[in-house]
Amino acid sequence: MTRIPHGRRTGARHYVSGVAGNSKRAIIAALFANLGIAVAKFAGFLITASSSLLAESIHSVADTGNQALLLLGGRRASKQPTAAHNFGYGRERYFWSYSGPW
């Protein structure tokens, strides 16, 4: 009989759920940070009329959209298996994380 050291889990489900919880918090924090940065840069554009600040604010809005796509991918990946998708939707996370930067 093999002993499992204290604190280690062997089930993939436990490991994935632990990672998903931490990454979801990080994604939400990044979403709000990017949104705040976008607002600050746009306010700077309104004050200075600098085209580079406008471009940077648009870039920050795009980063916020990337975070939203990552949240969407995480939500869709956690759906339960169906008859059409016997192994579940876990790989959808990769699709949404890849589509974000484009």
N, C-alpha and C positions, 0 to 999 in steps of 0.2 A: 504494500500500500504506500502510495506516495503522499507525503505531507506537503501541503501548500503553505508557504510562509505567511505569517500574519500580515494582512493588509493587501495581499494580492488576490485578484479575482480572475477566474478562468473563463467566465462567460463573456463572449464578444458583446452581447447586448449590454451588459453593465459597463464595459469599457467605452462603447460608443455613446451611451447615454451620458456618461460623465464628461466626455469630450464635447458633446453637443451642447450641454448646459453651459460650459465655460466659453465655448466659441460664440454661442448666441449672445451672451453678455458682452463679449468683446465687440461683436459686430454692431450691436445696438449702441454701445459707447462710441464706436467709430462713426456711426451714422449721425448721431447728434453732434459730435465734434466737427465732422465735415460740414454739416448744415450750419453750425455756428460760424465756422470759418468762411463759408460762402456768404452769409449775411454780412459779416464784418468786411469782407473784401468788396461786396457790392456797395456797402455804405461808404467805403473809401473811394470807390469809383464815383459815387454821386457827389462827394465833396470835392474831389480833385479832377474829375473828368479824364482820368488816366485810362487809356485803352488797355493797358496791360493789366490793370486791376479788374476791368470788366472781363478780360479773357481768363484771368485767374479765378474769378467768381464763377464763371461758367464751368471751368474745370472742377471746382469744388462741388458744384451741383452734380456734375457727372460722377464724381466719387461717391456722393450720397446715393445716387442711383445704383451704383455698383453694390453698395452695402444693402440696399433694398432687395436687389436680385439675390444676394447671398442669403438673406432671411427667407425669401420665397423658396429658394432651393432647399434650405434646411427644413422648412415646413412640408414641402412636397415629398422630400426624401423620407420623412417619418411616417408616411401613410402605410397602413397595413396592407399585406399581400392580398391580391384579388385573384379571381380565376384567370384573368388575362395576364396578370403579372405574379406568377407563383412565388418568385423570390423577393417580392416587394419592390419598392421604388428607391432604394438606397443610392443607386448610381445617378439618380437625377441631380443629386448635390453637385456632381462633377460637371454636368451640363450647365447648370446655372452659374457656377463659379467661373467656368470658361467663358460664358456669354457676357459676363459683366464687363471685362475690359474692352470689349469691342464696341 
